[in-house]
Amino acid sequence: DAGVTQSPTHLIKTRGQHVTLRCSPISGHKSVSWYQQVLGQGPQFIFQYYEKEERGRGNFPDRFSARQFPNYSSELNVNALLLGDSALYLCASSLSPQGLNEKLFFGSGTQLSVL
Amino acid sequence: DQQVKQNSPSLSVQEGRISILNCDYTNSMFDYFLWYKKYPAEGPTFLISISSIKDKNEDGRFTVFLNKSAKHLSLHIVPSQPGDSAVYFCAASENQFYFGTGTSLTVIP
């Protein structure tokens, strides 16, 4: 069975540009969450979507947005990129929403570099 | 404000010995705790979890201990193997997951 897949694996952008990251969850999983991992830190929660609705949002500016499609795949969009947005962006899926004592399954991430 | 802390950035252990990784948290509302393992260029992989109603959970060589009064979580790996060398993250859940900063474990053959 395919795990969580993310694309692209690596991306280089310049300040002010926009980026779209994509994620396909494990088959049957309806919840997708996005995390940002800066070098030397643990993953930080950005968004959670369940059944195409936003279920939670972390402490990130409005430049960050996301959506979930009818097939449960998801996109993370970041506008007006800043140097500080350089990080590994991780997508995780689960059967149920977070908060129901259920583990997350992570993809390999998209490494974003903003120059 | 870091709600989950791993105060040891790195740990080295001889093969066959016990590895003990520690994690502290501040939010008493956390009800579910997990450990993830991460290799370079890969996403975190689930290792073991524990509910707040338990104080110990064991899975093969891995045991997680939870001390709610001390708000402390630990992962024991016995015996440690070179393939266990990775970064270990603890995480705690209250509607969303909060991760620690990770401990890099090196198991020396």
Backbone of each chain as ProteinMPNN parsed JSONL, in Angstrom:
{"seq_chain_A": "DAGVTQSPTHLIKTRGQHVTLRCSPISGHKSVSWYQQVLGQGPQFIFQYYEKEERGRGNFPDRFSARQFPNYSSELNVNALLLGDSALYLCASSLSPQGLNEKLFFGSGTQLSVL", "coords_chain_A": {"N_chain_A": [[0.844, -1.203, 0.0], [0.46, 2.25, -0.794], [2.15, 4.866, 0.9], [1.913, 8.064, 2.543], [2.145, 10.517, 0.125], [4.127, 13.139, -1.166], [4.571, 16.083, -3.113], [6.38, 18.726, -4.752], [9.595, 17.073, -4.11], [11.737, 18.685, -3.591], [12.24, 22.231, -3.674], [12.984, 25.389, -4.977], [12.653, 28.772, -4.389], [12.204, 32.339, -4.817], [12.235, 35.277, -2.718], [9.04, 36.705, -2.085], [7.699, 35.271, -3.983], [5.159, 32.778, -4.816], [4.083, 29.586, -3.573], [3.016, 26.216, -4.1], [2.308, 23.283, -2.459], [1.858, 19.758, -2.548], [-0.12, 16.939, -1.468], [-0.88, 13.543, -1.011], [-2.972, 11.481, 0.804], [-2.777, 8.414, 2.756], [-4.576, 5.696, 1.408], [-7.976, 5.696, 2.212], [-7.676, 7.254, 4.429], [-9.0, 10.157, 5.891], [-8.233, 12.491, 7.013], [-5.968, 15.17, 6.823], [-2.957, 16.691, 7.701], [-0.774, 19.493, 7.997], [2.638, 20.281, 8.543], [5.368, 22.331, 9.579], [8.831, 22.069, 9.512], [11.561, 23.477, 10.753], [15.089, 23.636, 10.473], [16.726, 21.903, 13.028], [14.628, 22.045, 14.767], [11.49, 20.747, 16.073], [8.642, 19.355, 14.268], [6.138, 21.775, 13.442], [2.742, 22.535, 13.883], [0.592, 23.417, 11.239], [-1.883, 23.325, 9.698], [-4.997, 21.481, 9.868], [-7.084, 19.343, 8.037], [-10.212, 17.804, 7.667], [-12.42, 15.69, 6.097], [-12.665, 17.619, 4.091], [-12.99, 19.99, 5.4], [-11.642, 22.699, 7.318], [-10.108, 21.917, 10.321], [-8.412, 22.745, 12.227], [-5.93, 25.198, 13.065], [-2.644, 26.312, 13.165], [-0.262, 28.604, 14.681], [0.305, 30.495, 12.407], [0.918, 32.934, 9.821], [-1.551, 34.667, 7.706], [-0.642, 34.331, 5.166], [-0.286, 31.733, 4.709], [-2.189, 29.092, 3.483], [-4.589, 26.484, 2.943], [-6.159, 23.617, 1.415], [-8.529, 20.932, 1.036], [-9.295, 18.297, -1.109], [-12.08, 16.574, -2.835], [-11.141, 13.923, -3.117], [-9.611, 13.635, -0.923], [-6.97, 14.422, -1.068], [-4.539, 17.077, -0.639], [-3.613, 20.537, -0.687], [-1.056, 22.848, 0.146], [-0.642, 26.245, 0.341], [1.561, 28.972, 0.046], [1.933, 32.354, 0.196], [3.737, 35.318, -0.92], [6.501, 34.747, -0.208], [8.92, 34.474, 2.391], [12.329, 34.663, 3.575], [12.46, 33.231, 5.934], [10.611, 31.244, 5.604], [11.809, 29.072, 4.628], [12.125, 25.685, 4.919], [11.398, 22.266, 5.936], [8.494, 20.892, 4.756], [5.973, 19.028, 5.997], [3.543, 16.576, 5.391], [0.851, 14.89, 6.889], [-1.224, 12.047, 7.416], [-4.308, 10.666, 8.705], [-6.849, 8.405, 9.949], [-8.919, 9.544, 11.408], [-9.812, 12.784, 12.792], [-7.212, 14.782, 14.361], [-6.677, 14.593, 17.866], [-8.168, 12.521, 18.642], [-6.764, 10.489, 19.773], [-5.103, 9.189, 17.884], [-2.55, 7.992, 15.78], [-0.319, 9.784, 13.595], [0.55, 9.494, 10.163], [3.345, 10.169, 8.338], [4.466, 11.866, 5.358], [7.415, 12.056, 3.221], [8.097, 14.649, 2.942], [8.456, 18.072, 1.686], [11.174, 19.879, 0.762], [11.684, 23.165, 1.077], [13.35, 25.907, -0.186], [13.991, 29.271, 0.202], [15.239, 31.947, -1.501]], "CA_chain_A": [[0.0, 0.0, 0.0], [1.215, 3.487, -0.85], [2.066, 5.705, 2.081], [1.613, 9.46, 2.245], [3.051, 10.996, -0.911], [4.194, 14.579, -1.268], [5.31, 16.603, -4.254], [7.641, 18.096, -5.157], [10.457, 16.73, -2.983], [12.567, 19.861, -3.346], [11.745, 23.401, -4.38], [13.72, 26.622, -4.703], [11.881, 29.949, -4.771], [12.78, 33.6, -4.354], [11.361, 36.059, -1.852], [7.895, 37.33, -2.719], [6.973, 34.333, -4.853], [4.117, 31.937, -4.241], [4.395, 28.171, -3.738], [1.956, 25.243, -3.807], [2.792, 21.952, -2.124], [0.777, 18.799, -2.685], [-0.056, 15.774, -0.585], [-1.912, 12.514, -1.137], [-2.945, 10.69, 2.037], [-2.931, 6.966, 2.651], [-5.923, 5.346, 0.969], [-8.91, 5.495, 3.315], [-7.499, 8.307, 5.439], [-9.77, 11.342, 5.541], [-7.662, 13.662, 7.672], [-4.63, 15.569, 6.389], [-2.386, 17.79, 8.479], [0.476, 20.052, 7.476], [3.593, 20.706, 9.557], [6.601, 22.961, 9.13], [9.968, 21.727, 10.35], [12.762, 24.267, 10.538], [16.298, 22.901, 10.862], [17.03, 21.916, 14.451], [13.389, 22.116, 15.548], [10.504, 19.716, 15.784], [7.553, 19.803, 13.386], [5.154, 22.708, 14.01], [1.443, 22.374, 13.263], [0.106, 24.531, 10.439], [-3.306, 23.142, 9.405], [-5.573, 20.158, 9.75], [-8.334, 19.241, 7.301], [-10.925, 16.534, 7.783], [-13.612, 15.712, 5.248], [-12.629, 18.847, 3.282], [-13.184, 21.176, 6.236], [-10.539, 23.022, 8.212], [-10.422, 21.519, 11.694], [-7.485, 23.373, 13.155], [-4.93, 26.043, 12.453], [-1.584, 26.697, 14.088], [0.096, 30.011, 14.771], [0.978, 30.895, 11.177], [0.226, 34.1, 9.231], [-2.555, 34.419, 6.666], [0.027, 33.981, 3.906], [-0.401, 30.281, 4.609], [-3.554, 28.605, 3.316], [-4.628, 25.094, 2.493], [-7.475, 23.091, 1.108], [-8.585, 19.487, 0.83], [-10.146, 17.994, -2.25], [-12.998, 15.45, -2.59], [-10.425, 12.641, -3.008], [-8.877, 13.78, 0.344], [-5.644, 15.02, -1.241], [-4.512, 18.419, -0.077], [-2.605, 21.51, -1.12], [-0.658, 23.934, 1.044], [-0.199, 27.404, -0.415], [2.224, 30.026, 0.809], [2.11, 33.56, -0.617], [4.711, 36.33, -0.496], [7.491, 33.977, 0.532], [9.997, 35.119, 3.135], [13.474, 33.779, 3.8], [12.15, 32.39, 7.091], [9.715, 30.144, 5.227], [12.645, 27.944, 4.234], [11.895, 24.614, 5.891], [10.824, 21.017, 5.438], [7.053, 20.893, 4.969], [5.527, 17.645, 6.146], [2.118, 16.261, 5.363], [0.54, 13.675, 7.643], [-2.624, 11.647, 7.302], [-4.848, 9.749, 9.701], [-8.23, 8.035, 9.653], [-9.803, 10.467, 12.113], [-9.146, 14.054, 13.115], [-6.325, 14.815, 15.517], [-7.424, 14.781, 19.098], [-8.884, 11.288, 18.932], [-5.769, 9.491, 20.159], [-4.744, 8.413, 16.711], [-1.235, 8.4, 15.319], [-0.181, 10.369, 12.274], [1.489, 8.886, 9.218], [3.969, 11.287, 7.635], [5.184, 11.74, 4.105], [8.846, 12.368, 3.295], [8.246, 16.096, 3.021], [8.953, 18.932, 0.618], [12.2, 20.808, 1.253], [11.537, 24.463, 0.415], [14.418, 26.891, 0.044], [13.635, 30.602, -0.285], [16.492, 32.711, -1.669]], "C_chain_A": [[0.875, 1.247, 0.0], [1.031, 4.246, 0.458], [1.637, 7.1, 1.679], [2.636, 9.948, 1.217], [2.967, 12.505, -1.015], [4.987, 14.965, -2.51], [5.309, 18.118, -4.24], [8.474, 17.736, -3.923], [11.335, 17.909, -2.596], [12.056, 21.012, -4.199], [12.606, 24.601, -3.988], [12.911, 27.786, -5.247], [12.639, 31.196, -4.316], [11.755, 34.356, -3.518], [10.238, 36.721, -2.65], [7.092, 36.404, -3.618], [5.925, 33.553, -4.061], [4.492, 30.469, -4.476], [3.167, 27.321, -3.384], [2.584, 23.879, -3.594], [1.61, 20.995, -2.111], [0.998, 17.547, -1.859], [-1.206, 14.824, -0.912], [-1.852, 11.616, 0.091], [-2.966, 9.195, 1.737], [-4.384, 6.675, 2.277], [-6.818, 5.048, 2.174], [-8.774, 6.526, 4.422], [-8.206, 9.583, 4.987], [-9.213, 12.624, 6.138], [-6.246, 13.912, 7.164], [-4.193, 16.759, 7.236], [-1.083, 18.228, 7.838], [1.334, 20.546, 8.641], [4.789, 21.364, 8.882], [7.721, 22.556, 10.078], [11.177, 22.545, 9.918], [13.945, 23.487, 11.086], [16.564, 23.039, 12.355], [15.824, 21.992, 15.354], [12.497, 20.93, 15.236], [9.438, 20.247, 14.843], [6.573, 20.711, 14.127], [3.87, 22.636, 13.196], [1.027, 23.618, 12.504], [-1.404, 24.445, 10.261], [-3.695, 21.679, 9.592], [-6.876, 20.272, 8.984], [-8.911, 17.848, 7.492], [-12.211, 16.643, 6.992], [-13.782, 17.073, 4.574], [-12.878, 20.117, 4.094], [-11.966, 21.42, 7.125], [-10.943, 22.715, 9.643], [-9.496, 22.154, 12.718], [-6.441, 24.171, 12.406], [-3.912, 26.429, 13.517], [-1.299, 28.185, 13.998], [0.941, 30.432, 13.564], [0.203, 32.048, 10.553], [-0.729, 33.697, 8.114], [-1.942, 34.145, 5.298], [-0.038, 32.475, 3.645], [-1.881, 29.916, 4.462], [-3.491, 27.175, 2.803], [-6.045, 24.732, 2.089], [-7.366, 21.584, 0.923], [-9.623, 19.214, -0.241], [-11.06, 16.801, -1.959], [-12.301, 14.097, -2.48], [-9.498, 12.63, -1.784], [-7.429, 14.234, 0.167], [-5.71, 16.477, -0.802], [-3.409, 19.25, -0.71], [-2.324, 22.49, 0.004], [-0.113, 25.048, 0.172], [0.454, 28.41, 0.515], [2.477, 31.189, -0.143], [3.226, 34.435, -0.055], [5.811, 35.712, 0.364], [8.558, 34.868, 1.169], [11.142, 34.131, 3.304], [13.187, 32.784, 4.921], [11.176, 31.264, 6.801], [10.5, 28.933, 4.752], [12.561, 26.865, 5.31], [11.506, 23.342, 5.161], [9.334, 21.047, 5.76], [6.56, 19.449, 4.904], [4.015, 17.567, 6.095], [1.918, 14.964, 6.129], [-0.931, 13.335, 7.447], [-3.011, 10.718, 8.447], [-6.297, 9.462, 9.338], [-9.192, 9.091, 10.182], [-9.082, 11.775, 12.357], [-8.187, 13.904, 14.289], [-7.155, 15.081, 16.76], [-8.229, 13.558, 19.464], [-7.902, 10.152, 19.203], [-5.404, 8.571, 19.003], [-3.423, 8.926, 16.148], [-1.307, 8.964, 13.903], [0.83, 9.581, 11.458], [2.031, 10.013, 8.345], [4.503, 10.896, 6.268], [6.64, 12.123, 4.297], [9.122, 13.869, 3.266], [8.67, 16.761, 1.722], [9.945, 19.903, 1.241], [12.116, 22.092, 0.444], [12.692, 25.369, 0.807], [13.988, 28.207, -0.585], [14.905, 31.449, -0.318], [16.211, 34.207, -1.792]], "O_chain_A": [[1.892, 1.309, 0.691], [-0.052, 4.278, 1.042], [1.068, 7.3, 0.607], [3.843, 9.807, 1.416], [1.882, 13.084, -0.96], [5.932, 14.284, -2.908], [4.353, 18.736, -3.773], [8.085, 18.067, -2.803], [11.641, 18.109, -1.421], [11.516, 20.813, -5.287], [12.916, 24.799, -2.813], [12.528, 27.795, -6.417], [13.587, 31.115, -3.536], [10.554, 34.1, -3.607], [10.459, 37.23, -3.749], [5.952, 36.703, -3.976], [5.821, 33.653, -2.839], [5.147, 30.148, -5.468], [2.39, 27.663, -2.492], [3.31, 23.38, -4.454], [0.503, 21.362, -1.717], [2.129, 17.146, -1.586], [-2.351, 15.245, -1.07], [-0.802, 11.05, 0.393], [-3.152, 8.78, 0.593], [-5.305, 7.328, 2.768], [-6.462, 4.252, 3.042], [-9.664, 6.656, 5.262], [-8.037, 10.033, 3.854], [-9.668, 13.719, 5.806], [-5.43, 12.994, 7.082], [-4.953, 17.702, 7.457], [-0.381, 17.431, 7.215], [0.833, 21.146, 9.592], [5.171, 21.005, 7.768], [7.588, 22.68, 11.296], [11.74, 22.324, 8.846], [13.807, 22.754, 12.065], [16.621, 24.148, 12.885], [15.964, 22.003, 16.577], [12.716, 20.204, 14.266], [9.337, 21.457, 14.638], [6.221, 20.457, 15.279], [3.904, 22.673, 11.966], [1.09, 24.731, 13.028], [-2.129, 25.371, 10.625], [-2.868, 20.773, 9.493], [-7.678, 21.171, 9.235], [-8.191, 16.85, 7.48], [-12.997, 17.569, 7.188], [-14.887, 17.61, 4.496], [-12.965, 21.205, 3.526], [-11.342, 20.481, 7.619], [-11.974, 23.182, 10.126], [-9.755, 22.11, 13.921], [-6.107, 23.866, 11.261], [-4.273, 26.822, 14.626], [-2.011, 28.928, 13.322], [2.138, 30.691, 13.69], [-1.012, 32.148, 10.722], [-0.723, 32.56, 7.642], [-2.654, 33.765, 4.368], [0.131, 32.013, 2.517], [-2.72, 30.382, 5.232], [-2.464, 26.724, 2.296], [-6.999, 25.451, 2.386], [-6.289, 21.035, 0.691], [-10.69, 19.826, -0.268], [-10.862, 16.093, -0.972], [-12.817, 13.201, -1.813], [-8.69, 11.714, -1.629], [-6.723, 14.414, 1.159], [-6.79, 17.038, -0.619], [-2.41, 18.725, -1.201], [-3.231, 22.91, 0.722], [0.779, 24.823, -0.645], [-0.027, 28.668, 1.618], [3.151, 31.033, -1.162], [3.609, 34.318, 1.109], [6.02, 36.106, 1.511], [9.023, 35.849, 0.589], [10.954, 32.92, 3.192], [13.621, 31.633, 4.865], [10.938, 30.415, 7.66], [9.919, 27.878, 4.5], [12.888, 27.108, 6.471], [11.312, 23.332, 3.946], [8.955, 21.211, 6.92], [6.714, 18.757, 3.898], [3.309, 18.387, 6.682], [2.73, 14.045, 6.025], [-1.776, 14.222, 7.327], [-2.164, 10.076, 9.068], [-6.902, 10.17, 8.532], [-10.146, 9.482, 9.509], [-7.872, 11.868, 12.151], [-8.339, 13.001, 15.112], [-8.206, 15.719, 16.699], [-8.908, 13.549, 20.491], [-8.182, 8.993, 18.897], [-5.4, 7.346, 19.132], [-3.202, 10.133, 16.051], [-2.219, 8.665, 13.132], [1.823, 9.073, 11.98], [1.267, 10.725, 7.691], [4.932, 9.764, 6.044], [7.057, 12.473, 5.402], [10.241, 14.307, 3.531], [9.168, 16.119, 0.797], [9.593, 20.662, 2.144], [12.443, 22.104, -0.743], [12.97, 25.568, 1.99], [13.656, 28.255, -1.77], [15.561, 31.644, 0.705], [17.141, 35.0, -1.938]]}, "seq_chain_B": "DQQVKQNSPSLSVQEGRISILNCDYTNSMFDYFLWYKKYPAEGPTFLISISSIKDKNEDGRFTVFLNKSAKHLSLHIVPSQPGDSAVYFCAASENQFYFGTGTSLTVIP", "coords_chain_B": {"N_chain_B": [[6.204, 29.5, 22.616], [7.336, 26.688, 24.054], [5.784, 23.76, 24.437], [6.402, 21.139, 24.643], [9.335, 19.554, 25.489], [12.601, 18.5, 24.696], [15.401, 18.05, 26.231], [17.912, 17.053, 25.75], [19.979, 17.288, 23.132], [21.494, 15.362, 21.855], [22.589, 11.907, 22.021], [24.738, 9.255, 22.826], [25.262, 5.789, 22.633], [26.453, 2.558, 23.492], [26.282, -0.325, 21.412], [23.874, -2.785, 22.248], [23.48, -1.881, 24.812], [21.292, 0.012, 27.031], [19.205, 2.59, 25.75], [18.05, 5.697, 26.776], [15.69, 8.034, 26.299], [14.503, 11.271, 26.926], [11.686, 13.387, 27.745], [9.887, 16.316, 28.415], [6.875, 17.959, 29.417], [4.519, 20.703, 29.481], [1.79, 21.143, 29.529], [-0.974, 20.107, 31.218], [-3.249, 19.104, 30.111], [-2.713, 17.458, 28.001], [-3.385, 14.352, 26.457], [-2.487, 12.196, 25.108], [0.386, 10.586, 24.005], [3.291, 10.313, 21.984], [6.057, 8.695, 20.328], [8.286, 9.399, 17.738], [10.443, 8.43, 15.093], [13.112, 9.558, 13.098], [14.77, 9.4, 10.088], [17.396, 10.874, 8.076], [16.26, 12.772, 5.272], [13.822, 11.538, 5.21], [10.354, 11.228, 6.216], [8.999, 11.578, 9.59], [8.616, 8.538, 11.424], [6.204, 6.573, 13.007], [6.656, 5.254, 16.252], [5.963, 4.356, 18.964], [3.24, 4.667, 21.291], [1.378, 6.192, 24.023], [-1.401, 6.353, 26.144], [-2.861, 8.821, 28.327], [-4.017, 7.553, 30.448], [-2.511, 5.453, 31.138], [0.648, 4.251, 32.497], [2.743, 2.986, 31.39], [3.901, 1.522, 28.375], [4.645, -1.113, 26.209], [6.531, -2.353, 23.476], [8.022, -4.722, 21.977], [11.429, -4.092, 21.723], [11.084, -1.558, 22.635], [9.987, 0.685, 25.1], [7.711, 2.87, 26.582], [7.452, 5.237, 29.128], [5.296, 6.982, 31.291], [5.06, 9.695, 33.419], [2.81, 11.346, 34.975], [2.516, 13.146, 37.087], [4.972, 14.355, 37.217], [5.065, 15.37, 34.74], [6.463, 14.09, 32.641], [8.031, 12.127, 30.19], [9.425, 9.13, 28.94], [11.511, 7.217, 26.739], [12.588, 3.971, 26.403], [15.051, 1.971, 24.989], [15.912, -1.254, 24.48], [17.696, -4.169, 23.642], [19.962, -1.648, 22.471], [20.518, -0.995, 19.006], [22.649, -0.603, 16.099], [21.082, 0.245, 13.911], [19.158, 1.74, 15.138], [20.023, 4.286, 15.269], [19.18, 7.549, 14.837], [17.045, 10.485, 14.634], [14.975, 11.217, 17.332], [11.711, 12.098, 18.087], [9.527, 13.323, 20.554], [6.013, 13.604, 21.041], [2.997, 15.3, 21.908], [-0.511, 15.321, 22.476], [-3.343, 17.441, 22.238], [-6.005, 17.992, 20.828], [-4.387, 18.971, 18.78], [-1.132, 18.048, 17.552], [1.847, 18.479, 19.406], [5.257, 18.855, 19.056], [8.47, 17.876, 20.333], [11.897, 19.113, 20.202], [13.622, 17.181, 19.385], [15.935, 14.42, 19.747], [19.07, 13.344, 18.895], [20.073, 10.176, 18.383], [22.858, 8.092, 18.608], [24.013, 4.942, 18.022], [26.664, 3.072, 18.891], [28.62, 0.688, 17.262]], "CA_chain_B": [[6.186, 28.816, 23.912], [7.548, 25.278, 23.765], [5.012, 22.97, 25.403], [7.041, 19.834, 24.741], [10.767, 19.829, 25.448], [13.59, 17.443, 24.78], [16.536, 18.861, 26.649], [19.182, 16.475, 25.297], [19.996, 17.288, 21.661], [22.143, 14.166, 21.328], [22.875, 10.816, 22.959], [25.522, 8.152, 22.243], [25.136, 4.576, 23.443], [27.075, 1.368, 22.908], [25.375, -1.386, 20.951], [23.535, -3.768, 23.265], [23.124, -1.23, 26.07], [19.992, 0.682, 27.034], [19.102, 4.008, 25.4], [16.932, 6.351, 27.464], [15.43, 9.371, 25.762], [13.589, 11.942, 27.842], [10.805, 14.417, 27.198], [9.088, 16.988, 29.437], [5.807, 18.775, 28.854], [3.99, 21.675, 30.445], [0.328, 21.22, 29.49], [-1.566, 18.955, 31.896], [-4.387, 18.628, 29.334], [-2.288, 16.478, 26.997], [-3.946, 13.062, 26.807], [-1.95, 11.135, 24.251], [1.798, 10.874, 23.796], [3.857, 9.425, 20.969], [7.445, 8.845, 19.921], [8.545, 9.214, 16.322], [11.839, 8.255, 14.716], [13.287, 10.188, 11.79], [16.045, 9.296, 9.375], [17.594, 11.968, 7.126], [15.553, 12.744, 3.991], [12.567, 10.795, 5.327], [9.438, 11.776, 7.201], [8.969, 10.857, 10.869], [7.928, 7.243, 11.45], [5.651, 6.272, 14.324], [7.37, 4.209, 16.994], [5.168, 3.839, 20.071], [2.405, 5.702, 21.901], [0.802, 5.882, 25.326], [-2.507, 7.188, 26.568], [-2.626, 9.4, 29.645], [-4.571, 6.7, 31.502], [-1.516, 4.418, 31.425], [1.968, 4.775, 32.843], [3.766, 2.218, 30.675], [3.49, 0.754, 27.202], [5.819, -1.83, 25.728], [6.407, -2.957, 22.149], [9.32, -5.291, 21.63], [12.571, -3.474, 22.41], [10.742, -0.174, 22.971], [9.052, 0.895, 26.201], [7.493, 4.271, 26.915], [6.993, 5.458, 30.495], [4.67, 8.284, 31.483], [4.915, 10.148, 34.805], [1.94, 12.51, 34.807], [2.745, 14.129, 38.151], [6.192, 15.081, 36.871], [4.918, 15.782, 33.333], [7.69, 13.549, 32.058], [7.864, 10.967, 29.311], [10.725, 8.608, 28.522], [11.543, 6.073, 25.826], [13.698, 3.07, 26.653], [15.329, 1.039, 23.898], [16.784, -2.303, 25.009], [19.034, -3.589, 23.566], [20.135, -0.697, 21.371], [21.157, -1.542, 17.813], [23.121, 0.487, 15.22], [19.969, 0.712, 13.081], [18.332, 2.667, 15.91], [20.612, 5.627, 15.133], [18.209, 8.417, 14.157], [16.535, 11.541, 15.51], [13.733, 10.794, 17.978], [10.855, 13.195, 18.524], [8.328, 13.018, 21.318], [4.891, 14.452, 20.679], [1.861, 15.235, 22.824], [-1.722, 15.711, 21.756], [-4.581, 17.981, 22.787], [-6.609, 18.512, 19.592], [-3.33, 18.991, 17.773], [0.103, 17.474, 18.077], [2.979, 19.346, 19.705], [6.472, 18.06, 18.988], [9.713, 18.361, 20.906], [12.923, 19.512, 19.238], [14.328, 15.997, 18.916], [17.202, 13.941, 20.297], [19.791, 12.53, 17.917], [20.654, 8.992, 19.019], [23.88, 7.351, 17.874], [24.348, 3.673, 18.649], [28.015, 2.762, 18.448], [28.798, -0.78, 17.187]], "C_chain_B": [[6.218, 27.314, 23.667], [6.833, 24.441, 24.829], [5.583, 21.573, 25.595], [8.536, 20.042, 24.551], [11.586, 18.554, 25.528], [14.917, 18.143, 25.032], [17.893, 18.3, 26.23], [19.185, 16.439, 23.776], [20.602, 16.01, 21.088], [22.45, 13.179, 22.443], [23.66, 9.747, 22.211], [25.5, 6.976, 23.192], [25.858, 3.436, 22.722], [26.014, 0.355, 22.504], [25.146, -2.39, 22.079], [23.131, -3.158, 24.603], [21.748, -0.572, 25.94], [20.142, 2.144, 26.585], [17.883, 4.561, 26.125], [16.817, 7.766, 26.928], [14.32, 10.009, 26.588], [12.84, 13.086, 27.183], [10.002, 15.008, 28.358], [8.018, 17.83, 28.767], [5.207, 19.669, 29.927], [2.468, 21.652, 30.545], [-0.297, 19.959, 30.099], [-2.784, 18.401, 31.157], [-3.995, 17.642, 28.235], [-2.785, 15.096, 27.414], [-3.398, 11.906, 25.992], [-0.53, 11.528, 23.893], [2.393, 9.843, 22.828], [5.358, 9.685, 20.843], [7.548, 8.53, 18.437], [10.054, 9.142, 16.123], [12.008, 8.84, 13.321], [14.699, 9.97, 11.282], [16.171, 10.49, 8.434], [16.841, 11.732, 5.821], [14.294, 11.867, 4.018], [11.656, 11.521, 6.303], [9.507, 11.0, 8.497], [8.145, 9.575, 10.76], [7.465, 6.953, 12.87], [6.372, 5.098, 14.969], [6.467, 3.566, 18.046], [4.379, 4.993, 20.673], [1.924, 5.252, 23.273], [-0.313, 6.872, 25.621], [-2.242, 7.695, 27.981], [-3.201, 8.558, 30.785], [-3.611, 5.574, 31.88], [-0.215, 5.056, 31.898], [3.101, 4.014, 32.148], [3.14, 1.539, 29.477], [4.736, 0.167, 26.566], [5.537, -2.414, 24.357], [7.785, -3.449, 21.731], [10.444, -4.658, 22.431], [12.254, -2.072, 22.947], [9.703, -0.133, 24.086], [8.941, 2.391, 26.455], [6.914, 4.326, 28.325], [6.424, 6.87, 30.593], [4.521, 8.563, 32.974], [4.123, 11.449, 34.766], [2.21, 13.567, 35.872], [3.984, 14.977, 37.858], [6.124, 15.674, 35.47], [6.162, 15.369, 32.552], [7.393, 12.254, 31.323], [9.262, 10.447, 28.975], [10.546, 7.405, 27.612], [12.794, 5.262, 26.143], [13.84, 2.12, 25.476], [16.346, 0.024, 24.425], [16.619, -3.587, 24.18], [19.119, -2.629, 22.381], [20.908, -1.347, 20.227], [21.61, -0.388, 16.915], [22.023, 1.067, 14.332], [19.021, 1.64, 13.819], [18.855, 4.097, 15.815], [19.707, 6.492, 14.26], [17.894, 9.579, 15.101], [15.172, 11.093, 16.039], [12.973, 12.029, 18.471], [9.766, 12.641, 19.438], [7.25, 14.022, 20.908], [3.773, 14.247, 21.681], [0.654, 15.845, 22.14], [-2.799, 16.282, 22.672], [-5.245, 18.71, 21.633], [-5.616, 18.713, 18.462], [-2.078, 18.412, 18.416], [1.157, 18.555, 18.264], [4.225, 18.469, 19.798], [7.603, 18.714, 19.765], [10.722, 18.646, 19.808], [13.796, 18.354, 18.778], [15.608, 15.708, 19.676], [17.841, 13.031, 19.26], [20.502, 11.398, 18.648], [21.671, 8.344, 18.087], [24.201, 6.092, 18.659], [25.665, 3.198, 18.046], [28.227, 1.247, 18.428], [29.952, -1.248, 18.063]], "O_chain_B": [[5.266, 26.736, 23.144], [7.243, 24.426, 25.989], [5.287, 20.903, 26.584], [8.96, 20.639, 23.561], [11.302, 17.656, 26.32], [15.482, 18.76, 24.129], [18.909, 18.986, 26.339], [18.463, 15.638, 23.182], [20.273, 15.612, 19.971], [22.556, 13.535, 23.617], [23.299, 9.372, 21.096], [25.692, 7.13, 24.398], [25.865, 3.369, 21.493], [24.989, 0.202, 23.167], [26.081, -2.795, 22.771], [22.515, -3.827, 25.433], [21.129, -0.598, 24.876], [21.077, 2.837, 26.985], [16.809, 3.961, 26.09], [17.723, 8.585, 27.083], [13.321, 9.364, 26.908], [13.296, 13.672, 26.201], [9.49, 14.264, 29.195], [8.228, 18.355, 27.673], [5.366, 19.424, 31.122], [1.913, 22.098, 31.549], [-0.157, 18.868, 29.547], [-3.303, 17.348, 31.527], [-4.869, 17.05, 27.601], [-2.635, 14.701, 28.57], [-3.81, 10.761, 26.175], [-0.272, 12.673, 23.519], [2.04, 8.664, 22.856], [5.854, 10.752, 21.205], [6.99, 7.55, 17.945], [10.83, 9.717, 16.886], [11.154, 8.645, 12.456], [15.682, 10.303, 11.944], [15.159, 11.063, 8.032], [16.794, 10.606, 5.325], [13.767, 11.501, 2.968], [12.113, 12.325, 7.116], [10.016, 9.88, 8.519], [7.113, 9.537, 10.09], [8.238, 7.073, 13.821], [6.66, 4.089, 14.324], [6.237, 2.357, 18.012], [4.788, 6.151, 20.584], [2.048, 4.083, 23.637], [-0.182, 8.072, 25.379], [-1.493, 7.079, 28.74], [-2.91, 8.814, 31.953], [-3.864, 4.829, 32.827], [-0.002, 6.255, 31.72], [4.273, 4.358, 32.301], [2.012, 1.048, 29.535], [5.749, 0.847, 26.403], [4.44, -2.912, 24.099], [8.602, -2.695, 21.203], [10.427, -4.677, 23.662], [13.077, -1.473, 23.639], [8.681, -0.817, 24.031], [9.948, 3.094, 26.533], [6.01, 3.566, 28.672], [6.987, 7.823, 30.055], [3.931, 7.769, 33.706], [4.687, 12.523, 34.553], [2.141, 14.762, 35.586], [4.04, 16.158, 38.204], [7.027, 16.402, 35.058], [6.814, 16.184, 31.9], [6.617, 11.413, 31.776], [10.18, 11.236, 28.751], [9.559, 6.675, 27.704], [13.907, 5.787, 26.153], [12.858, 1.534, 25.021], [17.475, 0.373, 24.769], [15.491, -4.057, 24.026], [18.406, -2.802, 21.392], [21.824, -2.138, 20.446], [21.022, 0.693, 16.961], [22.037, 2.262, 14.034], [18.165, 2.267, 13.196], [18.175, 5.027, 16.249], [19.498, 6.195, 13.084], [18.408, 9.647, 16.217], [14.319, 10.643, 15.273], [13.52, 12.879, 19.174], [9.155, 11.616, 19.136], [7.547, 15.14, 20.486], [3.614, 13.16, 22.238], [0.777, 16.765, 21.331], [-3.127, 15.716, 23.714], [-5.067, 19.918, 21.476], [-5.991, 18.628, 17.292], [-1.972, 18.3, 19.637], [1.341, 19.424, 17.413], [4.247, 17.473, 20.521], [7.691, 19.939, 19.848], [10.44, 18.446, 18.627], [14.621, 18.519, 17.88], [16.274, 16.612, 20.18], [17.228, 12.066, 18.803], [21.42, 11.633, 19.434], [21.379, 8.081, 16.92], [24.611, 6.16, 19.818], [25.762, 2.954, 16.843], [28.041, 0.585, 19.449], [30.239, -2.444, 18.118]]}, "name": "protein", "num_of_chains": 2, "seq": "DAGVTQSPTHLIKTRGQHVTLRCSPISGHKSVSWYQQVLGQGPQFIFQYYEKEERGRGNFPDRFSARQFPNYSSELNVNALLLGDSALYLCASSLSPQGLNEKLFFGSGTQLSVLDQQVKQNSPSLSVQEGRISILNCDYTNSMFDYFLWYKKYPAEGPTFLISISSIKDKNEDGRFTVFLNKSAKHLSLHIVPSQPGDSAVYFCAASENQFYFGTGTSLTVIP"}
